[in-house]
């Protein structure tokens, strides 16, 4: 066993190429990240809980396992020879990653095991953020029963949100307007959690004007010999039931609000780096609520963010290119090239097989369509995204929404 601080000191940057990378989670974000890594010559092993996941379709190798099982995850880590382990989803046995990071000659966990464990549990990340000077959060409490949910409302006020401590894309989230809804909200959070923790977060429902994602990149500056933080232009987004349906870049906000968001993002990501055993290189998707000049920290993902798919048409380097380069210790460019927008293509219901109609018509509107290669296992599942550039974000949003509406997901014929 080695002290985790030894791993930080021993990190070689940039990572020698070609790198071997284990990707934990193989959804649409992992697919685009794999493509960016492959362009840099990486050998990617894509893992997920089901076969033929999007990233597996473009990776060099794949593995299917229950990543929430510490036993299965340890067996996978023992079976591969890689330089980096890159998590792409929340549903991971993070304690196994912490143990792995402490092992002699272990691959580097991206950004580090502390960051992954902390951000994949709302209890940990919210407590960390709230403890940092200058980081403002909504009022919140954690609860272990419906009765404790009701007690938490004395702190948060009403309306409030009840969320699992481990979930994503709005799963298990409920907005409540009275204490009589606590029991149902508790049950929904338990059923919708990515992993059972027996805890929920009850948080104040902030009356905000807008939400943004601030893509924050911790990168290696070779000339200075240290890690620096860079930011992409803020991304506005709209959600339905906690799941993103459209995003646009750049989002409009005051200079004061942008400065506050950048300060909070750097503070939280620096704290994650300091708590771990490596430089915590990579891209973080940091979410904020805004009302005028006031900014509240909401959540953080230690990897590319779904709302950031818009960067595939707006930036010189997409969020996937940025993450790939940053984790390898290579130079990055966060420059915005043009205003743009994204709109999600979703499944109309559960289908045995999937076919797409209207793609040619959508592309004729002037943007791009990305199909993820996922099965329609449930209504509303994200199957693709329409991407558009524009004179401004209003123009781009109009085009992206029109494109997404033109693409029709229908029952196909199995081949």
C-alpha positions as CSV (number, residue, x, y, z in Angstrom):
1,X,0.0,0.0,0.0
2,X,1.1,3.6,-0.7
3,X,0.1,6.9,0.7
4,X,-2.3,8.6,-1.7
5,X,-0.1,11.7,-1.7
6,X,2.7,9.6,-3.3
7,X,0.5,9.1,-6.3
8,X,0.0,12.8,-6.8
9,X,3.8,13.4,-6.7
10,X,4.5,10.5,-9.0
11,X,2.0,11.6,-11.7
12,X,3.7,11.9,-15.1
13,X,2.3,14.6,-17.3
14,X,1.5,14.6,-20.1
15,X,0.5,10.9,-20.0
16,X,2.7,8.9,-22.4
17,X,0.8,8.1,-25.6
18,X,-0.8,5.9,-26.7
19,X,-2.7,5.6,-23.4
20,X,-4.8,2.7,-22.3
21,X,-8.1,3.8,-20.7
22,X,-10.9,2.0,-18.8
23,X,-14.2,3.9,-19.3
24,X,-16.7,3.1,-16.5
25,X,-20.1,3.8,-18.2
26,X,-20.7,3.6,-21.9
27,X,-23.7,6.0,-22.6
28,X,-23.8,8.7,-25.2
29,X,-21.4,10.9,-23.3
30,X,-19.0,8.0,-23.1
31,X,-19.4,7.4,-26.8
32,X,-18.3,10.9,-27.8
33,X,-15.5,10.8,-25.2
34,X,-14.3,7.6,-26.7
35,X,-14.2,9.1,-30.1
36,X,-12.1,12.0,-28.8
37,X,-9.7,9.7,-27.0
38,X,-9.4,7.5,-30.1
39,X,-8.3,10.5,-32.1
40,X,-5.4,10.8,-29.7
41,X,-4.5,7.2,-30.2
42,X,-5.9,5.8,-27.0
43,X,-6.9,2.2,-26.5
44,X,-10.4,2.3,-24.8
45,X,-12.1,-0.4,-22.8
46,X,-15.7,0.5,-22.4
47,X,-17.7,-1.0,-19.5
48,X,-21.4,-0.9,-18.6
49,X,-24.2,-2.9,-17.1
50,X,-25.6,-3.9,-20.5
51,X,-24.1,-5.0,-23.9
52,X,-23.9,-3.0,-27.0
53,X,-24.0,0.3,-25.1
54,X,-23.2,3.4,-27.2
55,X,-19.5,3.7,-26.2
56,X,-18.9,0.0,-26.7
57,X,-19.9,0.4,-30.4
58,X,-16.8,2.6,-31.0
59,X,-14.3,1.3,-28.3
60,X,-11.5,-1.2,-28.8
61,X,-12.8,-3.6,-26.1
62,X,-15.9,-3.8,-23.9
63,X,-16.9,-5.4,-20.5
64,X,-20.4,-6.0,-19.1
65,X,-20.8,-6.0,-15.3
66,X,-22.7,-4.6,-12.4
67,X,-20.5,-1.6,-11.6
68,X,-22.4,-0.9,-8.3
69,X,-21.0,-4.2,-7.1
70,X,-17.6,-3.6,-5.4
71,X,-16.7,-7.3,-5.9
72,X,-17.4,-7.1,-9.7
73,X,-15.7,-3.7,-10.1
74,X,-12.5,-4.9,-8.2
75,X,-12.4,-8.0,-10.5
76,X,-12.6,-5.8,-13.5
77,X,-9.8,-3.5,-12.3
78,X,-7.6,-6.5,-11.5
79,X,-8.2,-7.9,-15.0
80,X,-7.1,-4.9,-17.1
81,X,-3.8,-3.1,-17.7
82,X,-4.6,0.6,-18.1
83,X,-3.2,4.0,-17.4
84,X,-6.4,5.8,-16.6
85,X,-9.8,4.8,-15.1
86,X,-12.4,7.3,-16.3
87,X,-15.9,7.2,-14.8
88,X,-18.8,8.3,-17.0
89,X,-21.8,7.5,-14.8
90,X,-23.0,7.8,-11.2
91,X,-23.8,4.1,-10.6
92,X,-20.4,2.9,-9.5
93,X,-19.0,1.3,-6.3
94,X,-16.9,4.3,-5.5
95,X,-15.3,2.8,-2.4
96,X,-13.7,0.2,-4.7
97,X,-12.1,3.1,-6.7
98,X,-10.8,4.6,-3.4
99,X,-9.2,1.3,-2.5
100,X,-7.8,0.9,-6.0
101,X,-6.2,4.4,-5.9
102,X,-4.3,3.5,-2.7
103,X,-2.8,0.4,-4.3
104,X,0.8,0.5,-5.5
105,X,1.2,1.1,-9.2
106,X,-2.6,1.7,-9.6
107,X,-3.9,3.5,-12.7
108,X,-4.8,7.1,-12.2
109,X,-8.5,7.6,-11.4
110,X,-10.0,10.6,-13.3
111,X,-10.2,13.1,-11.9
112,X,-9.5,11.3,-8.6
113,X,-11.3,8.8,-6.4
114,X,-12.2,11.4,-3.8
115,X,-13.9,13.5,-6.5
116,X,-15.8,10.6,-8.0
117,X,-17.1,9.4,-4.6
118,X,-18.0,12.9,-3.4
119,X,-19.8,14.1,-6.5
120,X,-21.8,10.9,-7.0
121,X,-23.4,11.3,-3.6
122,X,-25.5,14.5,-3.1
123,X,-24.9,14.3,0.6
124,X,-21.1,14.5,0.2
125,X,-20.9,17.2,-2.5
126,X,-23.6,19.4,-1.0
127,X,-22.0,19.3,2.4
128,X,-18.5,20.0,0.9
129,X,-19.8,22.9,-1.2
130,X,-21.7,24.5,1.7
131,X,-18.6,24.4,3.9
132,X,-16.5,26.5,1.5
133,X,-16.3,30.3,1.9
134,X,-18.0,32.2,-0.8
135,X,-20.1,29.2,-2.1
136,X,-23.8,29.8,-1.7
137,X,-26.2,26.9,-1.8
138,X,-30.0,26.5,-1.3
139,X,-31.1,25.6,2.2
140,X,-31.1,21.9,2.7
141,X,-31.3,19.0,5.1
142,X,-30.7,15.2,4.7
143,X,-33.4,12.8,5.8
144,X,-33.6,9.0,6.5
145,X,-37.3,8.6,6.7
146,X,-40.6,10.3,5.7
147,X,-40.8,11.8,9.2
148,X,-37.4,13.4,8.8
149,X,-38.5,14.7,5.4
150,X,-41.3,16.5,7.2
151,X,-38.9,17.8,9.9
152,X,-36.6,19.1,7.2
153,X,-39.3,21.3,5.7
154,X,-39.0,23.5,8.8
155,X,-35.6,24.5,7.5
156,X,-36.1,24.5,3.7
157,X,-39.6,25.9,3.7
158,X,-42.2,25.1,0.9
159,X,-42.2,24.3,-1.9
160,X,-39.2,22.0,-1.7
161,X,-37.5,19.2,-3.6
162,X,-36.9,15.7,-2.3
163,X,-34.2,13.9,-4.2
164,X,-32.2,10.6,-3.8
165,X,-28.6,11.2,-2.7
166,X,-27.5,9.1,-5.6
167,X,-29.3,9.6,-8.9
168,X,-29.2,11.5,-12.2
169,X,-31.4,13.0,-14.8
170,X,-34.2,13.8,-12.3
171,X,-34.8,10.1,-11.4
172,X,-36.6,9.9,-8.1
173,X,-37.0,13.7,-7.7
174,X,-40.3,15.2,-6.4
175,X,-41.4,18.7,-5.9
176,X,-43.6,18.9,-2.8
177,X,-45.9,21.8,-1.6
178,X,-47.0,20.4,1.7
179,X,-45.9,18.0,4.5
180,X,-48.7,15.6,3.5
181,X,-46.6,14.7,0.4
182,X,-43.6,13.6,2.4
183,X,-44.4,9.9,2.4
184,X,-44.9,9.7,-1.4
185,X,-41.8,11.8,-2.1
186,X,-39.7,9.5,0.2
187,X,-41.0,6.4,-1.6
188,X,-40.3,8.0,-5.0
189,X,-36.7,8.9,-4.0
190,X,-36.1,5.4,-2.7
191,X,-37.4,3.8,-5.9
192,X,-35.7,6.2,-8.3
193,X,-32.2,6.1,-6.7
194,X,-29.3,4.8,-8.7
195,X,-28.1,3.1,-5.5
196,X,-29.8,2.7,-2.2
197,X,-28.4,4.8,0.5
198,X,-31.4,5.1,2.8
199,X,-30.9,8.9,2.7
200,X,-32.5,11.7,0.7
201,X,-31.8,15.4,0.4
202,X,-34.6,17.9,1.0
203,X,-33.7,21.2,-0.5
204,X,-35.3,24.7,-0.8
205,X,-37.0,25.3,-4.2
206,X,-35.2,28.5,-5.3
207,X,-37.2,31.0,-7.3
208,X,-34.6,31.4,-10.0
209,X,-34.6,33.1,-13.4
210,X,-32.5,30.6,-15.2
211,X,-30.1,27.7,-14.8
212,X,-26.6,27.4,-16.3
213,X,-23.9,24.8,-16.6
214,X,-20.3,26.2,-16.3
215,X,-17.9,23.7,-17.9
216,X,-14.8,24.0,-15.7
217,X,-11.5,22.5,-16.9
218,X,-8.6,21.7,-14.7
219,X,-5.7,21.5,-17.0
220,X,-1.9,20.9,-16.8
221,X,0.1,24.1,-17.8
222,X,3.4,22.6,-18.9
223,X,5.1,26.0,-19.1
224,X,4.1,26.9,-15.5
225,X,4.5,23.4,-14.2
226,X,1.2,23.5,-12.4
227,X,-2.6,22.9,-12.8
228,X,-4.6,25.8,-14.0
229,X,-8.4,26.3,-14.3
230,X,-10.2,27.4,-17.4
231,X,-13.9,28.0,-18.2
232,X,-16.1,27.6,-21.2
233,X,-18.7,30.2,-22.0
234,X,-21.8,29.5,-19.8
235,X,-24.4,27.1,-21.1
236,X,-28.1,27.8,-20.5
237,X,-30.5,24.8,-20.3
238,X,-34.1,23.9,-19.8
239,X,-35.2,20.8,-18.0
240,X,-38.4,18.7,-17.8
241,X,-38.8,16.5,-14.7
242,X,-35.2,17.1,-13.9
243,X,-33.9,15.9,-17.3
244,X,-32.4,18.2,-19.8
245,X,-34.3,18.8,-23.1
246,X,-32.5,21.7,-24.6
247,X,-29.3,23.8,-24.1
248,X,-27.7,26.8,-25.6
249,X,-24.4,28.6,-25.5
250,X,-23.6,31.3,-24.6
251,X,-26.1,31.9,-21.8
252,X,-26.9,35.5,-21.0
253,X,-25.8,36.6,-17.5
254,X,-24.3,39.6,-15.9
255,X,-20.6,40.0,-15.4
256,X,-21.2,40.0,-11.7
257,X,-23.1,36.7,-11.9
258,X,-20.5,35.1,-14.2
259,X,-17.6,36.1,-11.9
260,X,-19.5,34.6,-8.9
261,X,-20.1,31.3,-10.8
262,X,-16.5,31.0,-11.8
263,X,-15.3,31.7,-8.3
264,X,-17.6,29.1,-6.8
265,X,-16.7,26.5,-9.5
266,X,-13.0,27.0,-9.0
267,X,-13.4,26.8,-5.2
268,X,-15.4,23.5,-5.3
269,X,-13.2,21.8,-7.9
270,X,-10.0,22.9,-6.0
271,X,-11.4,21.3,-2.8
272,X,-12.1,18.1,-4.7
273,X,-8.5,18.1,-6.0
274,X,-7.1,18.8,-2.5
275,X,-9.0,15.9,-1.0
276,X,-7.7,13.3,-3.5
277,X,-4.6,11.6,-4.6
278,X,-4.0,13.0,-8.0
279,X,-4.1,16.5,-9.7
280,X,-7.8,16.1,-10.5
281,X,-7.4,16.9,-14.2
282,X,-10.4,17.0,-16.5
283,X,-13.6,18.7,-17.2
284,X,-16.3,19.3,-14.5
285,X,-19.9,20.2,-15.3
286,X,-20.9,22.7,-12.6
287,X,-24.6,23.7,-12.4
288,X,-25.9,26.9,-10.9
289,X,-29.2,28.7,-10.4
290,X,-29.4,32.4,-11.2
291,X,-31.6,35.3,-10.2
292,X,-30.3,38.6,-11.3
293,X,-26.8,38.9,-10.0
294,X,-27.3,36.3,-7.4
295,X,-25.9,32.8,-8.0
296,X,-26.5,29.5,-6.1
297,X,-24.3,26.3,-6.5
298,X,-26.6,23.4,-7.5
299,X,-24.7,20.2,-8.5
300,X,-21.4,19.1,-10.1
301,X,-20.4,16.2,-12.4
302,X,-16.7,15.2,-12.6
303,X,-17.0,14.6,-16.4
304,X,-18.7,15.9,-19.5
305,X,-22.2,17.1,-18.9
306,X,-25.3,16.3,-21.0
307,X,-26.1,20.0,-21.5
308,X,-22.6,20.4,-22.8
309,X,-23.4,18.4,-25.9
310,X,-24.0,21.8,-27.5
311,X,-20.2,22.4,-27.5
312,X,-20.0,19.9,-30.4
313,X,-21.1,22.8,-32.7
314,X,-20.2,25.9,-30.7
315,X,-16.5,25.4,-29.6
316,X,-13.2,24.8,-31.3
317,X,-12.8,21.9,-28.9
318,X,-16.0,20.2,-27.7
319,X,-16.4,19.2,-24.0
320,X,-15.3,15.7,-25.0
321,X,-12.1,16.9,-26.7
322,X,-11.4,19.1,-23.6
323,X,-11.9,16.2,-21.2
324,X,-9.8,13.8,-23.3
325,X,-7.0,16.4,-23.5
326,X,-7.1,17.5,-19.9
327,X,-7.0,14.1,-18.4
328,X,-4.0,13.2,-20.5
329,X,-2.3,16.5,-19.5
330,X,-2.4,18.0,-23.0
331,X,-3.1,21.6,-23.9
332,X,-6.7,22.7,-24.2
333,X,-8.7,25.5,-25.9
334,X,-12.0,26.6,-24.4
335,X,-12.7,29.2,-27.0
336,X,-16.3,29.7,-28.2
337,X,-16.5,29.8,-32.0
338,X,-20.2,30.5,-32.6
339,X,-23.6,30.6,-30.8
340,X,-25.4,27.3,-30.9
341,X,-28.1,25.1,-29.3
342,X,-29.0,21.5,-28.8
343,X,-32.4,19.8,-28.5
344,X,-33.0,16.2,-27.4
345,X,-34.6,13.5,-29.5
346,X,-36.5,11.2,-27.2
347,X,-38.3,7.8,-27.4
348,X,-42.1,8.1,-27.7
349,X,-42.5,4.9,-25.7
350,X,-40.9,1.5,-25.3
351,X,-40.1,0.0,-28.7
352,X,-38.9,-3.5,-29.5
353,X,-36.6,-2.0,-32.2
354,X,-35.8,1.5,-33.2
355,X,-35.9,3.3,-36.6
356,X,-35.5,6.9,-37.4
357,X,-37.5,8.9,-39.9
358,X,-37.2,12.5,-40.9
359,X,-33.4,12.7,-40.5
360,X,-32.8,14.0,-44.0
361,X,-35.4,16.7,-43.5
362,X,-33.9,17.6,-40.2
363,X,-30.4,17.9,-41.6
364,X,-31.8,20.1,-44.5
365,X,-32.6,22.7,-41.8
366,X,-28.9,23.3,-41.5
367,X,-27.7,21.6,-38.3
368,X,-26.4,18.2,-37.3
369,X,-28.1,15.1,-35.8
370,X,-26.3,12.7,-33.6
371,X,-27.9,9.3,-33.0
372,X,-26.7,7.5,-29.9
373,X,-27.4,3.9,-30.8
374,X,-29.5,3.2,-27.8
375,X,-32.6,1.0,-27.4
376,X,-36.0,2.6,-26.6
377,X,-36.4,0.8,-23.3
378,X,-38.7,3.5,-21.9
379,X,-40.7,6.5,-22.8
380,X,-38.7,9.7,-22.9
381,X,-35.3,8.0,-23.1
382,X,-32.7,10.2,-24.8
383,X,-31.9,8.6,-28.2
384,X,-30.3,11.4,-30.1
385,X,-29.6,15.1,-30.2
386,X,-30.1,17.9,-32.8
387,X,-27.4,20.5,-32.9
388,X,-27.5,23.9,-34.6
389,X,-25.4,27.0,-35.0
390,X,-27.0,30.4,-35.4
391,X,-26.6,34.2,-35.6
392,X,-27.5,34.2,-31.9
393,X,-28.8,31.6,-29.4
394,X,-32.5,32.5,-30.2
395,X,-31.9,31.6,-33.8
396,X,-29.9,28.5,-32.9
397,X,-32.6,27.3,-30.5
398,X,-35.3,27.7,-33.0
399,X,-33.4,25.6,-35.6
400,X,-32.4,22.9,-33.1
401,X,-36.0,22.6,-31.8
402,X,-37.3,22.3,-35.3
403,X,-34.8,19.7,-36.2
404,X,-35.5,17.6,-33.1
405,X,-39.3,17.8,-33.8
406,X,-38.7,16.6,-37.4
407,X,-36.8,13.4,-36.4
408,X,-39.4,10.7,-35.6
409,X,-38.5,7.6,-33.6
410,X,-40.7,4.7,-34.8
411,X,-40.9,0.9,-34.5
412,X,-38.3,-0.7,-36.7
413,X,-37.8,-4.2,-38.1
414,X,-35.2,-6.4,-36.4
415,X,-32.3,-7.3,-38.7
